[in-house]
Amino acid sequence: MMATKAFDDSRSGVSNLPPPYDPISTSVSADSVQCKRSLFSFPQSKQKRCAPVLSRIHEIVSPDFTLSPVGPIINSCAAALQAPEFSNLLQKPNIKDHTALYWAIVNNRREALWEFTKFISKFSPAFSSDLRLACMIVNDHDLFMQLKLGDNVDPEDKSLRCMLGCPRDEIDVLQHGSSEVNHSPEDILVHEGDSVGKNYFFARFVFRMFQKRLRIRQKLAVEFVARGRIWVLRIYMGPKGKWWLEYGLSDHSLPVPQPNAKLAIRAHSRPPYSSSVIQKPLIINIQHPQDTLVPEG
């Protein structure tokens, strides 16, 4: 606006006229061209840096890639880019509409998967969603837990566990044909072997500091993978002061005919204990109101 006013004043005979228009125009035009070149040169150089790295990553997550170990190869890829740039490249859906780590899971390239995770300090929501989908496709519950892909189902409870000094919850294997539980150091285990049956799986939930956590927040939720789906179990305070328990499917899971769920609740027992003092579990049959169970939302 100041430049416009100066040109207007020149028409009314005001002295100290500004420089001629042509030199100014030439100077501005040259600067504009230089500015445009600098703006467009950076993305092009970045694209040139990323293209060979992405091509190499594509090869690494392919099922026919046989070179081992892959750590030095991935390290050389990371060295070609800045750290944030490489992390961002790994979390973008730039290989067949999915991320490189998605294909590492689907193609069972586990060594590459764990090497790649070393360069990602924090998973973005879209990236986590892509990995959740991959774990569901390959029906890998252990990997789902190792990557902590179920932590966001109840992030406030995760924070509360830290304040209480409470370790992660466990879902231990319930052996088919036995009431004994095979405790495992793994965070969550799901049993769905051939002896269980085609459409069945068994799991046992061990909630640490269960009553204390429910009294503080009045709700709790966990996720796990079974039968090619991500399941969620919720316990919460409902109307009229009654506790409610529900199960369902998480996002992207395929619908399933109304499943029959049987929940056995057993009070916590501190070792050492004998089988004679173990209380019998409370058995609850859980029915879903619809004929077909579909993902939430």
Backbone bond lengths (Angstrom), bond angles and torsions (degrees), N, CA, C in turn:
res aa  C-N    CA-C-N  psi(-1)  N-CA   C-N-CA  omega(-1)  CA-C   N-CA-C  phi
1 M - - - 1.450 - - 1.521 110.61 -
2 M 1.306 119.56 -33.33 1.457 121.52 178.63 1.503 110.21 -66.95
3 A 1.312 118.06 -38.11 1.457 120.64 178.42 1.509 110.51 -66.28
4 T 1.294 118.22 -38.00 1.472 121.54 179.29 1.509 110.68 -64.17
5 K 1.315 115.72 -42.72 1.464 118.91 179.00 1.515 110.97 -63.47
6 A 1.303 120.26 -39.24 1.458 122.47 179.08 1.509 111.24 -61.34
7 F 1.300 119.18 -41.40 1.457 121.41 179.18 1.517 110.61 -68.56
8 D 1.321 117.11 -33.75 1.462 119.40 177.46 1.527 110.60 -66.79
9 D 1.325 118.35 -41.14 1.462 121.46 -179.75 1.511 111.12 -65.28
10 S 1.313 119.12 -30.72 1.459 120.49 -178.19 1.521 110.97 -65.16
11 R 1.308 118.61 -27.92 1.466 121.53 -179.34 1.519 111.48 -73.65
12 S 1.304 119.33 -21.05 1.469 121.68 -178.62 1.514 112.41 -96.22
13 G 1.362 116.40 10.88 1.456 119.14 173.27 1.495 115.13 89.22
14 V 1.286 120.41 14.63 1.464 122.02 179.00 1.511 108.87 -70.28
15 S 1.377 115.89 136.98 1.462 120.44 -179.87 1.519 110.17 -75.76
16 N 1.342 113.92 -175.68 1.464 120.77 -177.61 1.523 111.21 55.46
17 L 1.329 112.55 53.54 1.460 118.97 -177.96 1.526 110.14 -64.19
18 P 1.306 116.91 149.20 1.468 120.28 176.74 1.506 110.51 -69.43
19 P 1.304 119.49 165.31 1.465 121.98 178.75 1.517 110.15 -56.21
20 P 1.342 116.06 157.88 1.467 119.68 179.28 1.518 110.89 -55.96
21 Y 1.300 114.93 151.48 1.454 122.12 -175.16 1.523 111.76 -64.53
22 D 1.357 116.48 -39.88 1.464 119.36 -174.08 1.523 113.02 -60.94
23 P 1.344 118.64 -48.99 1.475 117.70 179.08 1.516 112.99 -59.39
24 I 1.373 115.25 -41.53 1.464 118.63 179.29 1.519 109.91 -62.61
25 S 1.333 114.12 -44.17 1.459 118.88 -178.76 1.517 111.03 -62.02
26 T 1.353 115.84 -41.92 1.458 119.43 -179.70 1.526 110.93 -64.50
27 S 1.338 115.86 -42.57 1.462 120.32 -178.79 1.522 111.36 -64.43
28 V 1.327 116.61 -46.85 1.460 120.79 -179.64 1.512 110.44 -63.57
29 S 1.305 115.96 -41.19 1.461 119.90 -178.76 1.524 110.96 -62.75
30 A 1.345 115.93 -42.18 1.458 119.11 179.73 1.521 111.21 -65.07
31 D 1.346 115.50 -41.89 1.455 119.10 178.83 1.516 111.01 -63.86
32 S 1.356 115.55 -38.67 1.463 119.50 -179.81 1.511 110.88 -63.03
33 V 1.338 115.31 -43.49 1.462 119.31 179.67 1.523 110.07 -62.83
34 Q 1.348 115.26 -43.06 1.457 118.91 179.56 1.522 111.21 -63.56
35 C 1.332 116.15 -39.54 1.458 121.13 179.60 1.524 110.62 -64.72
36 K 1.326 115.65 -44.06 1.465 119.49 -179.92 1.521 111.19 -63.12
37 R 1.328 115.30 -38.81 1.461 118.46 179.95 1.521 110.73 -64.58
38 S 1.339 115.94 -41.83 1.460 118.76 -178.61 1.520 111.31 -67.53
39 L 1.343 116.64 -36.48 1.459 120.14 -179.90 1.515 111.59 -66.97
40 F 1.316 116.79 -40.76 1.454 119.93 -175.94 1.515 112.75 -85.34
41 S 1.315 118.15 -18.34 1.449 119.57 -178.86 1.526 111.60 -73.32
42 F 1.351 118.67 -33.23 1.461 121.36 -177.86 1.518 112.90 -66.32
43 P 1.366 119.58 -49.72 1.462 118.29 176.87 1.517 112.76 -60.28
44 Q 1.330 117.20 -35.31 1.451 118.99 179.95 1.521 110.23 -66.76
45 S 1.326 118.17 -43.26 1.452 120.84 179.23 1.523 110.50 -66.50
46 K 1.313 117.09 -36.20 1.459 120.75 177.40 1.525 110.05 -65.26
47 Q 1.324 115.85 -42.41 1.461 119.75 178.53 1.521 111.06 -63.03
48 K 1.324 115.56 -38.79 1.463 119.12 178.80 1.518 111.05 -65.99
49 R 1.346 116.86 -35.74 1.459 119.30 178.60 1.523 111.48 -69.97
50 C 1.331 116.42 -38.76 1.457 120.69 -174.54 1.526 112.82 -78.51
51 A 1.329 117.65 -31.39 1.464 120.99 -173.45 1.526 112.60 -57.40
52 P 1.348 120.28 -52.58 1.473 118.65 -179.82 1.524 113.01 -66.68
53 V 1.342 116.65 -31.80 1.460 119.84 178.24 1.524 110.12 -66.68
54 L 1.336 116.16 -45.32 1.463 120.41 179.14 1.520 110.84 -63.28
55 S 1.319 117.35 -38.38 1.457 121.13 177.91 1.526 110.98 -61.96
56 R 1.331 115.86 -40.96 1.463 120.17 179.06 1.523 110.75 -68.13
57 I 1.331 117.23 -40.20 1.463 121.30 177.67 1.518 110.51 -61.98
58 H 1.331 115.27 -40.53 1.466 120.89 177.80 1.533 110.31 -57.00
59 E 1.309 116.57 -42.85 1.468 120.59 178.72 1.527 111.20 -65.23
60 I 1.326 116.39 -40.88 1.465 120.59 -175.31 1.526 111.52 -63.84
61 V 1.338 117.54 -38.66 1.475 120.29 -176.68 1.524 112.20 -88.41
62 S 1.318 117.63 2.10 1.462 120.81 177.77 1.528 109.67 -77.14
63 P 1.328 118.20 149.09 1.478 120.40 -177.11 1.520 113.89 -67.24
64 D 1.334 118.11 -22.26 1.463 120.42 -177.08 1.524 113.00 -95.24
65 F 1.328 117.88 8.83 1.468 120.61 178.04 1.530 108.14 -78.27
66 T 1.319 117.90 122.92 1.461 121.00 -171.31 1.525 114.50 -114.62
67 L 1.327 118.45 -10.06 1.458 119.78 -178.00 1.530 110.94 -65.98
68 S 1.316 116.01 137.41 1.460 121.10 179.66 1.534 108.63 -148.84
69 P 1.324 118.01 143.12 1.459 127.72 -1.51 1.526 112.06 -77.25
70 V 1.343 114.57 158.16 1.461 118.94 -177.35 1.532 111.75 -94.00
71 G 1.338 116.84 -9.52 1.467 119.95 -178.32 1.514 113.76 -54.88
72 P 1.336 119.27 -51.61 1.469 119.55 179.61 1.528 112.88 -62.08
73 I 1.321 117.40 -34.15 1.471 120.43 179.06 1.529 110.06 -66.89
74 I 1.330 116.59 -44.21 1.466 120.76 179.94 1.524 110.19 -68.05
75 N 1.317 117.54 -36.38 1.465 120.46 177.60 1.533 111.19 -63.04
76 S 1.330 116.40 -38.05 1.470 119.67 178.20 1.526 110.58 -68.22
77 C 1.322 117.41 -34.71 1.465 120.76 175.68 1.527 110.30 -64.59
78 A 1.331 115.95 -43.71 1.463 120.35 -179.73 1.518 111.33 -65.49
79 A 1.340 117.48 -34.80 1.465 121.18 -178.40 1.516 111.99 -68.79
80 A 1.334 117.54 -21.43 1.466 120.96 -179.26 1.522 112.53 -77.14
81 L 1.339 117.40 -13.29 1.463 121.43 -178.08 1.520 109.63 -129.15
82 Q 1.311 115.70 163.98 1.442 120.47 171.96 1.533 108.49 -70.11
83 A 1.327 117.12 152.96 1.463 121.59 -174.83 1.534 113.11 -55.62
84 P 1.361 119.53 -49.96 1.465 119.08 178.12 1.531 112.07 -62.60
85 E 1.323 115.99 -34.05 1.460 120.92 -178.83 1.529 110.63 -65.86
86 F 1.327 116.82 -42.73 1.458 121.02 -179.94 1.521 110.76 -69.23
87 S 1.327 117.31 -41.65 1.462 121.11 177.62 1.521 111.11 -61.19
88 N 1.326 115.86 -42.54 1.464 120.46 179.24 1.526 111.02 -65.80
89 L 1.331 116.65 -38.06 1.462 120.99 179.52 1.531 110.75 -62.79
90 L 1.328 116.86 -39.62 1.458 120.90 -179.37 1.524 112.52 -69.15
91 Q 1.332 117.42 -25.68 1.462 120.56 -176.11 1.528 113.45 -97.02
92 K 1.320 117.02 2.69 1.460 121.10 178.86 1.535 110.14 -91.92
93 P 1.348 117.57 143.19 1.474 120.74 177.25 1.526 110.89 -78.74
94 N 1.324 116.78 68.46 1.457 121.64 -172.15 1.529 113.83 -105.07
95 I 1.344 117.55 7.16 1.461 121.18 175.73 1.525 108.11 -125.96
96 K 1.308 116.47 102.31 1.474 121.47 -179.62 1.527 111.28 53.16
97 D 1.337 116.37 44.25 1.461 123.51 177.16 1.535 113.68 67.37
98 H 1.319 117.20 17.06 1.462 121.00 176.74 1.523 109.23 -137.70
99 T 1.327 115.07 167.78 1.453 120.46 -179.92 1.523 110.65 -81.49
100 A 1.329 115.22 164.81 1.462 120.19 179.09 1.531 110.82 -63.20
101 L 1.336 117.35 -37.33 1.457 119.88 -178.14 1.532 111.67 -71.61
102 Y 1.321 117.05 -28.02 1.461 120.72 173.21 1.524 109.67 -58.87
103 W 1.345 116.18 -47.44 1.454 120.30 -178.74 1.523 111.32 -71.69
104 A 1.327 117.53 -29.44 1.463 119.84 175.17 1.525 110.93 -63.68
105 I 1.334 116.57 -35.83 1.468 120.79 177.19 1.522 110.63 -73.20
106 V 1.320 116.81 -49.25 1.465 121.25 -176.50 1.527 111.26 -62.84
107 N 1.330 117.34 -38.15 1.467 121.60 -178.31 1.527 112.87 -93.25
108 N 1.340 116.00 10.04 1.472 121.86 176.09 1.528 111.77 59.03
109 R 1.309 116.41 42.12 1.465 121.84 175.75 1.533 108.13 -98.53
110 R 1.330 116.47 68.17 1.458 121.32 -171.47 1.522 113.05 -68.42
111 E 1.309 116.96 -37.77 1.460 118.79 178.37 1.519 110.82 -60.09
112 A 1.322 116.11 -43.96 1.462 120.22 177.97 1.524 110.80 -65.63
113 L 1.318 116.72 -39.25 1.464 121.09 179.83 1.521 111.26 -56.12
114 W 1.325 117.04 -50.64 1.463 119.79 -176.57 1.521 111.92 -71.44
115 E 1.312 117.36 -29.99 1.460 119.63 175.32 1.524 110.78 -67.14
116 F 1.330 116.72 -40.97 1.465 120.83 179.43 1.529 111.51 -64.67
117 T 1.332 117.32 -39.52 1.466 119.87 -177.14 1.526 112.42 -63.15
118 K 1.322 118.05 -21.34 1.463 120.87 178.78 1.531 111.67 -64.18
119 F 1.324 116.60 -21.47 1.470 120.68 -176.23 1.537 111.95 -101.67
120 I 1.333 117.68 8.10 1.465 121.23 179.79 1.518 107.70 -121.48
121 S 1.312 116.85 107.45 1.461 121.25 -176.73 1.521 112.01 -75.70
122 K 1.333 116.98 -34.51 1.465 120.93 -178.77 1.522 109.09 -145.46
123 F 1.332 116.07 129.34 1.459 121.27 179.42 1.527 110.43 -75.29
124 S 1.326 116.95 132.66 1.460 120.54 172.80 1.528 108.78 -75.63
125 P 1.344 118.81 157.34 1.466 120.42 179.48 1.523 113.21 -56.95
126 A 1.340 117.55 -42.86 1.462 120.45 179.87 1.523 110.91 -65.47
127 F 1.318 116.72 -37.82 1.460 121.39 179.36 1.526 110.27 -66.59
128 S 1.324 117.58 -44.57 1.463 121.83 177.81 1.519 110.77 -59.72
129 S 1.330 116.05 -41.68 1.462 120.39 179.29 1.525 110.99 -61.57
130 D 1.321 116.65 -38.64 1.463 120.72 179.64 1.530 110.87 -66.89
131 L 1.327 117.24 -39.58 1.460 120.84 178.84 1.525 111.32 -70.89
132 R 1.325 117.42 -35.66 1.465 120.90 176.12 1.525 110.07 -60.71
133 L 1.319 115.16 -42.62 1.456 119.93 179.45 1.520 110.58 -63.08
134 A 1.327 117.35 -41.20 1.462 121.29 179.91 1.530 111.19 -64.48
135 C 1.334 117.82 -44.13 1.463 121.00 178.35 1.519 111.55 -62.54
136 M 1.308 116.43 -35.40 1.459 120.19 178.64 1.526 110.74 -69.64
137 I 1.331 116.91 -39.59 1.462 121.31 -179.04 1.530 110.74 -62.74
138 V 1.322 117.22 -42.69 1.467 120.44 -179.19 1.526 111.54 -91.19
139 N 1.328 117.01 0.31 1.465 122.85 177.35 1.531 111.18 55.48
140 D 1.317 115.33 50.52 1.464 120.95 -176.42 1.528 109.57 -111.81
141 H 1.311 115.48 93.01 1.454 120.01 -178.83 1.530 112.00 -71.36
142 D 1.331 117.07 -38.95 1.465 120.01 -179.26 1.528 111.40 -60.51
143 L 1.324 116.77 -43.22 1.460 120.33 178.93 1.524 110.72 -67.10
144 F 1.313 116.93 -36.86 1.468 122.22 176.15 1.522 110.38 -56.01
145 M 1.330 116.70 -41.30 1.461 120.99 -179.72 1.521 111.64 -77.21
146 Q 1.320 117.60 -38.78 1.460 120.66 -179.54 1.528 111.33 -62.48
147 L 1.320 116.47 -35.89 1.465 121.01 178.42 1.531 112.16 -84.46
148 K 1.346 116.64 -1.49 1.472 123.42 178.31 1.527 111.04 55.85
149 L 1.325 115.84 43.81 1.455 120.59 -177.26 1.528 112.98 -81.54
150 G 1.329 117.64 -7.31 1.455 120.76 177.43 1.509 113.63 -99.98
151 D 1.330 117.84 2.86 1.465 120.48 -176.36 1.521 113.03 -66.36
152 N 1.327 117.82 -27.27 1.464 120.15 -175.11 1.526 113.46 -81.36
153 V 1.333 118.16 -5.22 1.455 119.02 179.14 1.532 110.69 -66.33
154 D 1.333 116.98 -29.16 1.470 121.69 177.72 1.523 108.71 -150.29
155 P 1.332 117.49 71.07 1.470 120.42 -175.47 1.519 113.86 -62.56
156 E 1.327 117.77 -28.91 1.461 119.53 179.35 1.523 111.16 -67.99
157 D 1.322 116.88 -34.39 1.457 119.57 177.87 1.520 110.64 -68.75
158 K 1.321 116.92 -34.79 1.467 120.69 176.42 1.526 109.95 -60.57
159 S 1.327 116.59 -43.66 1.458 120.42 178.32 1.524 111.18 -65.51
160 L 1.325 116.41 -38.21 1.466 120.08 179.63 1.523 111.15 -65.57
161 R 1.315 117.38 -40.46 1.462 120.53 178.38 1.525 110.91 -59.05
162 C 1.326 115.76 -38.25 1.469 119.31 178.21 1.527 110.61 -64.72
163 M 1.333 117.11 -41.14 1.458 120.56 179.73 1.525 111.46 -66.48
164 L 1.333 117.03 -32.50 1.458 121.36 -178.98 1.528 112.77 -87.52
165 G 1.331 116.12 -5.07 1.458 119.05 -175.53 1.505 111.87 67.43
166 C 1.327 115.64 32.37 1.457 122.08 -174.93 1.519 109.95 -98.65
167 P 1.338 119.25 128.46 1.469 120.75 177.32 1.516 111.23 -70.24
168 R 1.319 114.97 173.63 1.454 120.43 179.87 1.519 110.25 -62.64
169 D 1.353 115.89 151.89 1.457 120.73 174.90 1.514 109.66 -69.74
170 E 1.302 115.93 158.51 1.448 121.37 178.24 1.515 109.85 -124.24
171 I 1.314 115.30 148.57 1.457 121.78 166.51 1.515 105.27 -121.37
172 D 1.304 117.23 105.18 1.452 121.23 -173.72 1.523 110.17 -92.89
173 V 1.308 114.09 155.02 1.454 119.93 -177.24 1.514 110.83 -67.50
174 L 1.313 117.00 132.07 1.454 122.40 171.66 1.523 106.99 -101.43
175 Q 1.313 116.47 109.11 1.451 120.39 -174.64 1.529 110.14 -65.85
176 H 1.318 115.10 135.79 1.465 121.05 -179.48 1.529 109.65 -64.07
177 G 1.341 116.15 131.15 1.447 121.02 177.36 1.510 113.55 81.05
178 S 1.329 118.31 11.23 1.456 120.74 -179.08 1.512 109.43 -143.75
179 S 1.320 116.45 146.41 1.461 120.91 178.00 1.513 111.80 -89.92
180 E 1.346 116.69 -4.57 1.447 120.13 -179.89 1.523 110.14 -82.74
181 V 1.309 114.97 148.85 1.452 121.12 -178.80 1.520 109.98 -106.80
182 N 1.314 115.64 131.51 1.459 120.76 177.37 1.518 108.48 -91.77
183 H 1.322 116.49 96.59 1.459 120.07 -177.21 1.523 110.19 -69.42
184 S 1.300 115.53 141.51 1.455 120.53 -176.14 1.511 108.66 -133.90
185 P 1.342 117.80 149.14 1.465 120.15 176.50 1.520 112.64 -69.55
186 E 1.321 117.44 -12.67 1.459 119.83 178.45 1.530 109.67 -65.44
187 D 1.348 116.41 151.82 1.460 120.43 -179.51 1.527 111.36 -64.77
188 I 1.331 116.17 -49.24 1.458 121.33 -178.84 1.518 108.81 -141.13
189 L 1.304 115.71 133.89 1.459 121.52 175.08 1.517 109.02 -129.55
190 V 1.318 116.26 143.65 1.459 122.33 177.69 1.523 108.16 -128.02
191 H 1.306 117.25 131.61 1.463 121.92 -177.55 1.526 109.54 -104.10
192 E 1.307 115.94 118.24 1.462 120.35 178.37 1.528 110.28 -147.65
193 G 1.330 115.76 47.00 1.460 120.62 179.58 1.518 112.16 -73.37
194 D 1.328 115.63 -179.84 1.462 121.13 -177.34 1.519 112.42 -61.79
195 S 1.318 116.27 -31.95 1.462 118.93 -177.92 1.524 112.76 -71.07
196 V 1.330 115.96 -18.21 1.463 119.85 -178.97 1.518 111.22 -75.79
197 G 1.314 117.04 -37.32 1.452 120.60 -176.26 1.507 111.00 121.30
198 K 1.310 115.25 159.03 1.456 120.35 -172.72 1.513 113.03 -64.43
199 N 1.304 118.09 -38.15 1.463 120.93 -172.48 1.529 113.35 -115.13
200 Y 1.328 116.62 24.45 1.455 119.33 -176.97 1.527 110.73 -128.76
201 F 1.313 115.32 153.58 1.454 121.19 169.55 1.522 108.13 -148.64
202 F 1.323 115.72 156.89 1.454 122.06 -179.24 1.520 109.16 -122.87
203 A 1.318 115.76 142.02 1.465 120.66 176.25 1.517 108.87 -151.30
204 R 1.316 115.74 155.05 1.456 120.15 173.85 1.514 109.39 -129.11
205 F 1.312 116.91 129.58 1.457 122.38 -179.49 1.520 109.53 -96.31
206 V 1.312 115.92 131.09 1.459 121.80 174.35 1.523 107.12 -119.33
207 F 1.334 116.47 103.90 1.463 121.55 -179.46 1.527 108.73 -96.44
208 R 1.300 116.35 118.07 1.451 121.14 -179.36 1.534 109.86 -85.40
209 M 1.335 115.48 139.05 1.471 121.80 -175.87 1.528 109.98 52.18
210 F 1.309 114.76 42.36 1.469 122.06 -172.18 1.527 112.33 -58.40
211 Q 1.338 117.05 -54.79 1.464 119.74 -175.87 1.528 112.07 -65.49
212 K 1.320 116.10 -37.99 1.461 119.54 179.82 1.532 110.65 -63.49
213 R 1.312 116.84 -42.57 1.470 120.91 -179.16 1.530 111.42 -67.64
214 L 1.330 116.55 -39.28 1.465 119.16 178.41 1.522 111.53 -68.72
215 R 1.308 117.83 -35.57 1.461 120.16 179.33 1.526 111.10 -68.16
216 I 1.335 116.64 -32.14 1.461 120.02 -179.43 1.522 111.43 -76.83
217 R 1.347 117.21 -45.71 1.470 120.46 -172.18 1.523 113.40 -111.73
218 Q 1.326 117.58 -18.37 1.458 123.82 179.66 1.539 112.76 62.08
219 K 1.311 116.43 25.36 1.458 120.05 174.04 1.529 109.14 -166.39
220 L 1.342 113.87 157.93 1.455 120.57 -179.30 1.529 108.05 -160.62
221 A 1.321 117.80 143.26 1.465 121.08 -179.46 1.519 110.24 -147.14
222 V 1.335 115.96 145.44 1.469 121.99 176.12 1.525 108.89 -139.90
223 E 1.331 115.35 155.51 1.460 122.25 178.01 1.525 109.94 -123.61
224 F 1.327 115.81 151.66 1.463 120.77 174.29 1.526 108.25 -155.99
225 V 1.330 115.60 163.73 1.462 122.20 -178.48 1.522 109.53 -107.56
226 A 1.318 116.18 131.23 1.462 121.66 176.46 1.522 108.84 -157.15
227 R 1.322 115.67 140.46 1.459 122.01 178.22 1.524 112.93 52.98
228 G 1.328 116.56 40.06 1.452 120.68 175.78 1.510 114.75 70.10
229 R 1.338 116.50 22.98 1.464 121.48 179.29 1.523 109.66 -138.91
230 I 1.321 115.66 157.99 1.459 120.61 173.33 1.522 107.47 -102.23
231 W 1.324 115.54 119.82 1.458 122.08 -177.78 1.526 109.81 -104.13
232 V 1.325 115.56 152.59 1.461 120.81 177.07 1.531 108.34 -130.39
233 L 1.314 116.02 136.31 1.460 122.91 176.27 1.516 108.25 -117.92
234 R 1.336 116.80 127.80 1.462 121.70 -177.38 1.523 110.89 -125.29
235 I 1.329 114.62 140.62 1.458 122.74 172.48 1.524 106.64 -127.67
236 Y 1.342 116.57 129.49 1.465 118.85 -175.54 1.524 110.46 -156.57
237 M 1.315 115.17 162.23 1.451 122.05 177.10 1.519 109.38 -82.37
238 G 1.328 117.45 119.86 1.451 122.15 -178.98 1.517 112.48 -100.18
239 P 1.329 116.79 -163.91 1.462 120.68 179.38 1.528 112.35 -62.16
240 K 1.306 115.99 152.59 1.462 124.63 176.26 1.533 112.60 59.02
241 G 1.336 115.57 28.83 1.454 119.62 174.73 1.508 115.39 68.68
242 K 1.326 117.63 24.80 1.460 120.70 179.72 1.528 110.24 -103.15
243 W 1.326 114.48 142.33 1.454 119.60 177.24 1.526 110.07 -81.60
244 W 1.329 114.96 137.71 1.458 120.73 179.83 1.524 109.36 -120.07
245 L 1.314 115.09 147.04 1.451 121.90 175.66 1.524 108.15 -130.24
246 E 1.337 116.95 131.26 1.457 120.29 -179.81 1.524 110.14 -142.63
247 Y 1.301 115.71 154.45 1.459 121.04 175.24 1.519 108.00 -127.74
248 G 1.322 116.11 158.09 1.460 119.69 -179.62 1.516 110.27 -168.05
249 L 1.324 115.80 -172.15 1.455 123.17 179.25 1.515 109.39 -107.86
250 S 1.317 116.43 140.74 1.460 121.16 176.78 1.521 110.43 -86.88
251 D 1.318 116.01 176.26 1.463 122.35 -175.62 1.520 111.96 -53.12
252 H 1.342 115.26 144.50 1.462 125.71 174.35 1.529 113.54 74.85
253 S 1.339 118.22 -5.60 1.459 119.42 177.64 1.520 110.14 -73.73
254 L 1.320 116.03 143.84 1.456 120.42 178.49 1.527 110.19 -72.66
255 P 1.327 118.35 144.75 1.473 120.29 176.05 1.526 110.75 -59.11
256 V 1.311 115.65 156.28 1.462 121.06 -179.42 1.526 108.02 -140.70
257 P 1.351 118.06 141.99 1.469 119.41 174.93 1.522 110.74 -55.90
258 Q 1.320 115.81 151.59 1.456 121.92 -176.38 1.536 111.94 -44.63
259 P 1.342 116.61 108.91 1.470 118.82 -179.63 1.526 111.05 -81.74
260 N 1.308 115.85 150.47 1.453 121.93 173.37 1.521 108.30 -94.87
261 A 1.310 116.27 118.82 1.461 121.05 -177.66 1.519 110.08 -114.62
262 K 1.302 115.57 135.25 1.464 121.14 177.28 1.519 107.71 -124.45
263 L 1.315 115.45 122.52 1.453 121.39 -177.61 1.522 109.85 -108.69
264 A 1.325 116.38 127.37 1.460 121.90 175.97 1.520 108.31 -110.85
265 I 1.337 116.08 117.02 1.465 121.88 -178.92 1.518 109.09 -102.77
266 R 1.327 115.78 121.59 1.458 120.80 -179.90 1.525 109.11 -120.82
267 A 1.324 116.31 135.63 1.459 120.71 178.01 1.515 110.05 -66.74
268 H 1.315 115.31 150.09 1.458 120.58 -179.28 1.524 110.35 -69.77
269 S 1.330 115.58 136.68 1.464 121.35 176.92 1.514 109.01 -124.78
270 R 1.308 115.51 132.66 1.462 119.77 179.32 1.531 109.52 -89.67
271 P 1.330 118.29 130.55 1.462 119.55 175.64 1.532 109.65 -69.66
272 P 1.353 120.75 151.67 1.469 122.73 -0.15 1.523 112.02 -82.10
273 Y 1.314 115.90 149.34 1.455 120.42 178.06 1.523 107.90 -148.03
274 S 1.296 116.21 159.62 1.456 121.86 177.49 1.504 109.49 -110.96
275 S 1.326 115.81 157.48 1.463 120.11 -177.85 1.520 112.24 -64.12
276 S 1.364 116.86 -20.69 1.465 119.86 -177.20 1.522 112.27 -72.65
277 V 1.358 117.38 -21.46 1.462 119.29 -177.29 1.532 111.94 -104.33
278 I 1.332 118.17 -0.47 1.457 120.62 179.71 1.525 109.32 -75.34
279 Q 1.293 116.36 125.09 1.453 120.43 179.73 1.520 110.53 -71.43
280 K 1.302 115.07 147.36 1.452 119.10 175.74 1.526 109.59 -69.13
281 P 1.327 116.75 142.36 1.465 118.57 -178.57 1.518 112.23 -71.96
282 L 1.310 114.88 153.25 1.460 121.46 172.70 1.529 108.07 -84.04
283 I 1.319 118.02 121.19 1.459 122.96 -177.09 1.531 109.53 -97.61
284 I 1.320 115.99 126.63 1.465 121.68 179.25 1.525 108.78 -126.40
285 N 1.304 117.39 125.15 1.463 122.34 173.93 1.525 108.18 -89.92
286 I 1.326 116.07 122.60 1.465 121.54 -176.86 1.521 108.78 -104.12
287 Q 1.302 116.06 123.37 1.457 121.70 178.94 1.524 110.15 -112.84
288 H 1.305 115.20 139.71 1.462 120.12 177.38 1.521 108.47 -95.42
289 P 1.337 117.88 137.94 1.477 119.82 -174.80 1.528 114.67 -68.49
290 Q 1.327 118.73 -14.53 1.461 120.66 -177.72 1.523 110.53 -109.76
291 D 1.349 115.72 156.71 1.458 120.59 179.65 1.520 111.75 -70.83
292 T 1.329 116.48 -29.78 1.455 121.52 -179.04 1.516 109.58 -123.91
293 L 1.309 115.80 131.29 1.457 120.86 178.00 1.529 108.51 -91.20
294 V 1.326 116.62 126.37 1.466 122.13 -177.97 1.523 108.79 -122.51
295 P 1.338 117.41 159.76 1.469 119.59 178.92 1.523 111.95 -59.33
296 E 1.316 115.97 154.27 1.460 120.97 177.98 1.512 110.55 -63.21
297 G 1.308 116.32 139.47 1.444 121.08 178.32 1.515 113.83 84.28
